[in-house]
Amino acid sequence: MPVTETPAPTGIWHRPGDAHRSLPRIAARLLYAKDKEELGLEEVDQVSVAIERAIRRRFLTSATLFLLCILLSLLVLAAWGAAASDGQDIDQAAAIAVSLPLVIAASVAVSWRYFQYGLGIVDEKRTPVYGKSRRSTVETLEKLFDYLGRRTAPAAYYYDRKGIKRPVHRRHFYGRLRGLLLSEVASDRTIVLPPHGFWFSAQIYVDAEPEDIIRALKVRPSTGGRPKELDYEAMLLTLIEHPALRTIDPDEHGVETEVMNLIRDRCEPSDEHDNDIRVPESTRLREFAKKIVAAVKINRGPR
């Protein structure tokens, strides 16, 4: 009996060779030369973290309220079913009790979409949220999103669960949280709503070589190592004679976190100062904060 092959579904299957065309790696190549791409990816990760910090409270509030409303509706439905099985007539009251939390949940979802795209047709880019990311990095990333939002730009795409290539609409890069599309974490990308619909978490690819995009945008990726802003001496200089550092108690619980937050406030871009000093990731920053706390404790001496 001849063996028949199962026909492959229509579409283009994922090709391992296009991994370098992923949106995060293209962004990294715009920031750093090819042999320094890992530094670019670290910079992109810092951007994602900064955005997540900036919207964390708003997102958690919206998500919690949405889930509570859905849960409340399910509980009312369960109570309605139990009452109906006992022969009780509570149809009108139950209908109101179910509808109200559903309306609130829908309002929360619409509000979250409005925050990202506004109301109506998505026809222009919204002011982005980047938190305390470096200005030079933001400018480069915005050039990329401007480019991908054009009608003449290379096509963006993703792979569905079957490995089939699907298009990504250019207006996907218009939302306020477009910077999170660069995150390697799917849960971060889920926060970014698509212009049509309420769910998207796939990794986005661009149908062009990174070098072609670099030439099109006329950017010059950095060929050096880490920027001077990573110098711990520069970070320390921002803390000298700062009132908050003079008032900390080195023996107090949580003082290291307090110093970490102070370093971020003094080093990352802010309207209160002109500093733009890159801060390391949390683990390394905590080690630096420990050394500062230890030095403060030694310099103050016994009480």
Secondary structure, 3 states (H helix, E strand, C coil): CCCCCCCCCCCCECCHHHHHHEHHHHHHHHHECHHHHHHHHHHHHHHHHHHHHHHHHHHHHHHHHHHHHHHHHHHHHHHHHHHHHCCCCCHHHHHHHHHHHHHHHHHHHHHHHHHHHCCCCCCCCCCCCCCCCCHHHHHHHHHHHHHHCCCCCCCEEEECCCCEEEEECHHHHCCCCHHHHHCCCHHHHHCCCCCCCCCCCCCCEECCCHHHHHHHHCCCCECCCCCHHHCHHHHHHCCCCCHHHHCCCCCCCCHHHHHHHHHHHHHCCECCECCCCCCCCHHHHHHHHHHHHHHHHHHHCCC
